[in-house]
Amino acid sequence: MAKTLMIQGTMSNAGKSLLTAGILRIMKQDGFLAAPFKSQNMALNSYITREGLEMGRAQVVQAEAAGILPVADMNPVLLKPTSDQGSQVIIQGVHHGNMTAREYFAFKKTLIPRIMESFHRLEERYDIIVIEGAGSPAEINLKQDDIVNMGMAKLADAPVLLAGDIDRGGVFAQLYGTVMLLEERERQRVKGLIINKFRGDRTILDPGVAMIEKLCGIPVLGVVPYMNVNLEDEDSQDLVRGGGSLRGLVDIAVIRLPRISNFTDFQVFSTIPEVSLRYITSVRDLGTPDMIILPGTKNTIDDLLWMRRGGLEAAVLKCASAGIPVFGICGGYQMMGMTLEDPDHVESAGGSVRGMGLLPVDTEFREEKIKSQVKGRFRQIGGVLNLLSGLEVDGYQLHMGVTGKRGCSPGLTDVARGRQDLLEEGIQQGSCYGTYIHGIFDSGGVARAVAESLLKAKGMELTGEAHADYGSYKERQYDELAAGLRKHLDMPAIYNLMGVNR
């Protein structure tokens, strides 16, 4: 059976996901078949596997780092917040309905058999499983029914590394306070501490390292510097907001919706030096970008009404009327249509809402969730983004709602699900484009063609290096992450505490 290791953190955003990905990459390089696991993930960033099952993108990134295909067993429970009080519940990749926080709290312990079923399937296939925790293991109000931190460590009999975020300050208090709030049997599982995101002179930190080891009785197995690797974030709270003072030759503005989902659809643009990608929450910050992106959202109607109340809808419409391209993905595509209907309260309070009127389509939300990987190519594209014509598309669809087209406006792509024939997908009208395909910009050359099209409209050319193969670019980032962790983590000690003989 597989050996196990668990990465927990003193708080959310302590760096657990990247540490897990980097350690998995090291294990791959060392010849081990290793896999990620997170029993319960709360995120609006999700992915569809080859089997048509849904899982959190953080575990997809970790699987990529490990050099293996992502499967839903790596994230058996996914919570996708629909409001401040409730979430959509995904169990082993399948939609299980919506629950309030209190309903889920009463329900979650019944999920342990399903969680362990997924875990055991991975155990049978891999040499090592690296488990990621969530939030903090010292949430004393939640510990009784914990299934994701020390509760999971016990179920998997996993040694724990506890990471603290020094970049936020107070890392020694984070580590000591977390350890002291654990029960003695839980404390015994913590075999090492990690100080993460360090900047500065390590020698100044050394006295504190010695003191925290003495206070906690646990060795510090790494002081990891802040590493500038370009990998997908799990949490949309980290997105850069506002106008910013710097602009690239190409200025792309993403509307940062309150319930934005799958924001990693645009990560590829960060690999093109001429492109600046901004996340906008107000009319003041929008300005006159070269392109506007309306991203996915977990609640299309509520987020459209948020844009309408704050004046962002009117500002986007003004830009569109001036010929600035607007590109909608999933919920953003739905918003750009004529009407949105939610008679069964699938996403919102229900009713009928007027859309932005940029595309001649109507959407009705239904209980059935569309989940599939797709492949195909762009059709003949009109408007500003004409250089996309004929380029290949490889992504996935993940939405609740059926969108029907009015009239005969051309589709955006021709794609197939599985072995099906190519079917028209999405729509284009002038320089407004809509699609349900997540990852549409990731395919070879698509993001570059967008940048080239936008520059061409300004009478300019793309001259800098751009990474045509985004997959190869990510591979280099994983290797860079692993190299940094090898240098600053005591990997021999980590292998030893797992009982792994290199």
C-alpha positions in Angstrom: 0.0 0.0 0.0 1.1 3.6 -0.6 3.1 5.6 1.9 1.5 8.8 3.0 2.5 12.4 3.8 0.1 15.2 4.8 0.7 19.0 4.3 -1.4 21.1 6.7 -1.3 24.9 7.2 -1.7 27.4 10.0 -4.3 29.2 7.9 -5.8 29.4 4.5 -3.3 30.5 1.8 -0.3 29.4 3.9 1.0 27.8 0.7 -0.2 24.2 1.2 -1.3 23.7 -2.5 2.0 24.8 -4.0 4.1 22.9 -1.4 2.1 19.8 -2.2 2.6 20.3 -5.9 6.3 20.9 -5.5 6.9 17.8 -3.3 4.9 15.7 -5.8 7.2 17.0 -8.5 10.3 16.1 -6.5 8.9 12.6 -5.9 8.3 12.2 -9.6 11.8 13.2 -10.4 13.0 10.7 -7.8 11.3 7.9 -9.6 8.2 7.5 -7.4 4.6 7.2 -8.7 2.9 9.7 -6.4 -0.6 11.2 -6.3 -2.3 14.2 -4.6 -5.4 13.8 -2.4 -7.6 16.4 -0.7 -10.7 14.9 1.0 -12.7 18.1 0.9 -12.0 21.2 -1.1 -14.0 24.5 -1.2 -13.3 26.3 -4.4 -15.1 27.7 -7.5 -12.2 26.6 -9.7 -13.0 23.1 -11.0 -12.2 20.8 -13.8 -13.8 18.0 -15.8 -11.9 14.7 -16.0 -11.8 12.4 -19.0 -14.6 10.4 -17.3 -16.8 13.5 -17.2 -16.4 13.9 -13.4 -15.8 17.2 -11.6 -12.9 18.0 -9.2 -11.0 20.9 -7.8 -8.3 22.5 -10.0 -5.8 22.5 -7.2 -5.6 18.8 -7.4 -5.4 18.9 -11.2 -2.3 21.2 -10.9 -0.8 18.7 -8.3 -1.5 15.8 -10.6 0.2 17.6 -13.5 3.2 18.2 -11.2 3.3 14.5 -10.4 3.1 13.6 -14.1 -0.2 11.7 -13.8 -3.8 12.1 -15.1 -6.2 13.8 -12.7 -9.1 11.7 -11.5 -12.0 12.7 -9.2 -10.8 10.3 -6.4 -8.0 12.9 -5.8 -10.7 15.3 -4.5 -13.8 13.2 -3.4 -15.7 16.1 -1.9 -15.8 19.5 -3.6 -17.9 22.4 -2.2 -18.7 25.2 -4.6 -20.1 28.3 -2.8 -23.3 29.6 -4.2 -23.8 32.2 -1.5 -22.4 33.3 1.9 -24.5 30.6 3.5 -24.5 27.6 1.1 -22.6 25.6 -1.4 -23.2 23.1 -4.3 -21.9 19.7 -3.1 -19.9 17.5 -5.5 -19.2 13.9 -4.3 -16.7 11.8 -6.2 -17.2 14.0 -9.2 -21.0 14.0 -9.2 -23.4 16.8 -8.4 -25.2 16.0 -5.1 -27.3 19.2 -4.8 -27.0 22.4 -2.7 -26.8 22.6 1.1 -26.6 25.4 3.6 -23.5 25.4 5.8 -25.4 24.0 8.7 -26.9 21.2 6.6 -23.5 20.2 5.3 -22.0 20.3 8.7 -24.5 17.7 9.9 -24.1 15.7 6.7 -20.3 15.6 6.2 -19.4 12.8 8.6 -21.5 10.4 6.5 -19.1 11.0 3.7 -16.2 9.3 5.4 -16.9 5.9 3.7 -16.9 7.6 0.3 -13.7 9.6 1.1 -11.9 6.4 2.2 -13.2 4.5 -0.9 -11.5 7.1 -3.1 -8.4 7.1 -0.9 -8.0 3.3 -1.0 -8.3 3.3 -4.8 -5.4 5.7 -5.0 -3.5 3.6 -2.4 -3.7 0.6 -4.7 -2.3 2.5 -7.7 0.5 4.7 -6.3 3.7 4.5 -4.2 3.0 7.7 -2.3 0.0 9.8 -1.6 0.6 13.5 -0.6 -2.5 14.7 1.2 -3.4 18.4 1.5 -5.4 19.8 4.4 -7.7 22.8 4.3 -7.6 26.0 6.3 -6.2 25.3 9.8 -6.3 22.1 11.9 -6.8 24.3 15.0 -10.4 25.4 14.2 -11.6 24.2 17.5 -15.3 24.8 16.6 -15.0 22.4 13.7 -12.7 19.7 15.0 -15.3 17.3 16.3 -16.4 16.2 12.8 -13.2 17.0 10.9 -12.7 15.1 7.7 -10.0 17.2 6.0 -7.2 18.0 8.6 -6.3 15.9 11.6 -9.4 13.7 11.1 -8.0 12.8 7.6 -4.5 12.3 9.0 -5.8 9.8 11.4 -7.8 7.9 8.8 -4.8 7.7 6.5 -2.3 7.3 9.3 -0.2 10.1 7.8 2.7 12.0 9.3 2.0 15.8 9.1 4.1 18.7 8.0 2.7 22.0 9.3 3.4 25.1 7.2 3.1 28.7 8.4 3.1 31.9 6.2 5.8 34.3 7.3 4.8 36.8 4.6 1.7 37.7 6.5 3.7 38.1 9.7 3.5 36.3 13.1 4.7 33.0 11.8 6.1 31.8 15.1 2.7 32.6 16.8 0.9 30.8 14.0 3.0 27.7 14.4 3.1 27.6 18.2 -0.6 28.5 18.6 -1.7 25.9 16.1 0.4 23.1 17.7 -0.8 24.1 21.2 -4.4 24.0 20.2 -4.1 20.4 19.0 -4.9 17.5 21.2 -1.9 15.5 22.4 -2.6 12.6 20.0 -2.9 15.1 17.1 0.3 16.8 18.2 2.2 13.5 17.9 1.3 13.4 14.2 3.1 16.7 13.5 6.6 15.6 12.5 7.9 18.8 11.0 7.3 22.5 10.7 7.8 24.6 7.5 8.2 28.4 7.4 6.9 29.4 4.0 7.2 32.5 1.8 10.3 33.9 3.5 12.0 37.0 2.1 15.4 38.4 3.4 18.4 37.2 5.3 18.0 33.6 6.6 20.6 34.1 9.3 18.4 36.8 11.0 15.6 34.1 11.2 17.8 31.3 12.6 17.4 32.2 16.4 13.7 32.1 16.0 13.9 28.8 14.2 15.8 27.3 17.1 13.4 28.8 19.7 10.2 27.5 17.9 11.8 24.0 17.6 12.4 24.0 21.4 8.9 25.4 22.2 7.1 23.0 20.1 9.4 20.0 20.3 9.1 19.6 16.5 11.9 20.2 14.0 11.8 22.9 11.3 12.3 20.9 8.1 12.4 23.9 5.8 12.5 27.7 5.5 11.1 28.1 2.0 11.6 31.5 0.2 8.9 33.3 -1.6 9.2 31.7 -5.1 8.0 33.6 -8.2 6.7 30.6 -10.1 3.7 31.2 -12.4 1.3 28.4 -11.5 -2.5 28.5 -11.1 -3.8 29.8 -7.8 -6.6 28.0 -6.0 -8.2 31.1 -4.4 -9.6 34.0 -6.3 -8.9 36.2 -3.3 -5.3 36.4 -4.6 -6.3 38.0 -7.9 -4.9 41.4 -8.6 -7.7 44.0 -8.6 -8.1 47.5 -9.9 -6.5 49.5 -12.6 -2.8 49.4 -11.7 -0.2 51.9 -12.9 1.5 49.7 -15.5 0.0 48.6 -18.8 1.4 46.2 -21.4 1.0 46.9 -25.1 -2.1 44.8 -24.8 -4.5 45.6 -22.0 -7.0 42.9 -21.1 -9.6 43.6 -18.4 -11.3 40.7 -16.7 -14.5 41.6 -14.7 -13.9 40.2 -11.3 -17.3 39.0 -10.5 -18.2 38.3 -6.8 -18.6 34.6 -7.5 -16.0 34.3 -10.2 -15.2 30.7 -11.1 -12.4 29.1 -13.2 -10.4 32.3 -13.3 -7.5 30.2 -14.3 -8.9 30.3 -17.9 -6.8 33.4 -18.4 -3.5 32.4 -16.7 -1.9 31.7 -20.0 -1.9 35.4 -20.9 0.6 36.0 -18.1 3.2 34.1 -20.3 3.1 36.8 -23.0 5.3 39.8 -22.0 3.3 42.3 -24.1 0.0 41.5 -22.3 -1.2 42.9 -19.0 -4.2 41.2 -17.4 -6.2 43.2 -14.9 -9.1 42.2 -12.7 -11.7 44.9 -12.5 -14.4 45.5 -9.8 -15.4 49.1 -10.5 -16.2 51.5 -13.4 -13.3 53.7 -12.3 -10.8 51.0 -12.9 -12.1 49.7 -16.3 -10.9 52.6 -18.6 -10.6 51.6 -22.3 -8.9 48.2 -22.4 -8.1 46.4 -25.7 -10.4 43.5 -24.7 -12.9 42.7 -21.9 -13.4 39.2 -20.6 -16.6 38.2 -18.7 -15.5 35.1 -16.8 -17.4 32.1 -15.4 -19.5 32.5 -12.2 -21.3 30.3 -9.8 -24.3 32.6 -9.8 -24.8 34.2 -13.2 -28.0 36.2 -12.5 -26.8 37.6 -9.2 -23.5 38.6 -10.6 -25.1 40.3 -13.6 -27.3 42.3 -11.3 -24.2 43.2 -9.3 -22.6 44.6 -12.5 -25.9 46.4 -13.3 -26.1 48.1 -9.9 -22.5 49.3 -9.9 -22.6 50.6 -13.5 -20.1 48.1 -14.8 -22.6 46.7 -17.3 -23.2 50.1 -18.8 -19.5 50.7 -19.0 -18.9 47.3 -20.8 -21.8 48.1 -23.2 -20.2 51.4 -24.0 -16.8 49.8 -24.7 -18.5 47.2 -26.9 -20.3 49.9 -28.9 -16.9 51.5 -29.5 -15.7 48.2 -31.1 -13.7 46.9 -28.1 -14.0 43.1 -28.2 -16.0 41.4 -25.3 -15.4 37.7 -24.7 -17.7 35.8 -22.4 -17.0 32.3 -21.0 -19.7 30.1 -19.5 -21.6 32.4 -17.1 -20.1 35.5 -18.8 -21.4 34.1 -22.1 -24.9 33.7 -20.5 -24.8 37.3 -19.3 -24.1 38.6 -22.8 -27.4 37.2 -24.1 -30.9 38.6 -24.3 -32.6 36.8 -21.4 -31.8 34.5 -18.5 -34.5 32.3 -17.0 -34.3 30.4 -13.7 -37.8 29.0 -13.1 -36.6 26.2 -10.8 -34.2 28.3 -8.7 -31.2 26.4 -9.9 -28.7 29.2 -9.3 -30.6 32.1 -7.8 -33.9 33.3 -6.4 -35.4 32.5 -9.8 -37.4 34.5 -12.2 -36.5 36.2 -15.5 -33.8 38.7 -16.0 -32.8 40.8 -19.0 -29.3 40.0 -20.3 -26.8 42.5 -21.6 -28.1 42.2 -25.2 -24.6 41.7 -26.8 -25.4 38.3 -28.3 -28.6 36.9 -29.7 -29.0 34.0 -27.3 -31.4 33.1 -24.5 -30.4 30.9 -21.5 -32.7 28.8 -19.2 -31.1 27.2 -16.1 -31.9 23.6 -15.5 -30.9 21.0 -12.9 -28.8 18.9 -15.2 -25.1 19.9 -15.2 -23.3 19.7 -18.5 -19.8 18.2 -17.9 -17.5 17.1 -20.7 -14.1 17.5 -22.3 -14.2 18.9 -25.8 -11.9 19.1 -28.8 -12.3 21.0 -32.1 -11.3 24.2 -33.8 -12.4 27.8 -34.2 -14.6 28.6 -37.1 -14.0 31.5 -39.5 -13.9 34.3 -36.9 -15.0 37.8 -37.7 -14.4 41.0 -35.9 -11.1 42.0 -34.1 -10.1 38.4 -33.2 -10.0 37.2 -36.7 -6.6 35.5 -36.3 -8.3 32.8 -34.2 -9.8 31.4 -37.4 -9.1 27.7 -37.7 -7.0 27.3 -34.6 -7.5 24.1 -32.5 -9.5 24.1 -29.3 -9.0 21.7 -26.4 -11.0 22.4 -23.1 -14.0 21.4 -21.1 -17.6 22.4 -20.5 -19.1 22.7 -17.1 -22.4 24.5 -16.7 -26.0 24.4 -15.7 -28.2 25.9 -18.3 -29.2 25.5 -21.9 -28.5 28.4 -24.3 -30.4 28.8 -27.5 -29.5 31.0 -30.4 -31.8 33.5 -32.1 -31.5 34.0 -35.8 -28.5 32.8 -37.8 -25.4 34.4 -36.2 -22.4 32.2 -36.7 -21.0 29.8 -34.1 -17.6 30.4 -32.5 -16.2 26.9 -32.7 -16.9 23.4 -34.0 -16.2 20.8 -31.2 -16.8 17.2 -30.3 -17.5 15.6 -26.9 -15.7 12.2 -26.8 -16.3 10.4 -30.1 -19.2 12.5 -31.3 -19.2 14.4 -34.6 -18.2 18.1 -34.6 -21.0 20.4 -33.5 -21.3 24.1 -33.6 -20.6 25.7 -30.2 -20.8 29.3 -28.9 -21.6 32.4 -31.0 -20.0 35.5 -32.4 -21.5 38.8 -33.4 -19.2 41.6 -34.5 -16.5 41.7 -31.9 -18.5 40.0 -29.2 -17.8 36.3 -28.6 -19.4 33.7 -26.3 -18.5 30.2 -25.4 -19.0 27.5 -22.8 -15.5 26.1 -23.2 -13.2 26.6 -20.2 -9.5 26.5 -21.1 -10.2 27.8 -24.6 -7.2 30.1 -24.5 -4.8 27.4 -23.3 -4.6 25.5 -26.6 -1.5 26.0 -28.7 -1.2 29.5 -30.1 -4.7 30.7 -29.1 -3.6 33.2 -26.5 -0.8 34.5 -28.8 -3.4 34.9 -31.6 -5.6 37.0 -29.3 -2.6 39.2 -28.5 -1.6 39.5 -32.1 -5.1 40.3 -33.2 -5.4 43.1 -30.5 -2.1 44.6 -31.5 -2.9 44.4 -35.2 -6.0 46.5 -34.5 -3.7 49.1 -33.0 -1.3 49.0 -36.0 1.3 47.1 -34.0 3.0 43.7 -34.0 3.8 41.1 -31.4 7.6 41.0 -31.2 8.4 39.4 -27.8 8.8 35.7 -27.0 5.5 34.0 -26.3 5.1 30.4 -25.1 3.1 28.7 -27.9 2.9 25.5 -25.9 1.4 26.4 -22.6 1.8 22.8 -21.4 5.5 22.9 -21.8 5.7 26.3 -20.0 3.8 24.8 -17.0 6.2 21.8 -17.0 9.1 24.2 -16.6 7.4 26.0 -13.8 6.9 22.7 -11.9 10.5 21.9 -12.3 11.5 25.4 -11.0 9.2 24.9 -8.0 10.7 21.5 -7.3 14.3 22.9 -7.6 13.5 25.6 -5.1 11.9 23.2 -2.6 14.8 20.7 -2.9 17.2 23.4 -1.9 15.2 24.6 1.1 13.4 21.5 2.4 15.1 18.6 4.2 13.8 16.0 1.7 15.9 13.1 3.2 14.2 13.7 6.6 10.8 13.9 4.9 11.3 10.6 3.1 12.6 9.1 6.3 9.5 10.1 8.4 7.3 8.5 5.7 9.4 5.3 6.0 10.4 5.7 2.3 13.8 4.3 1.3 15.2 6.2 -1.7 
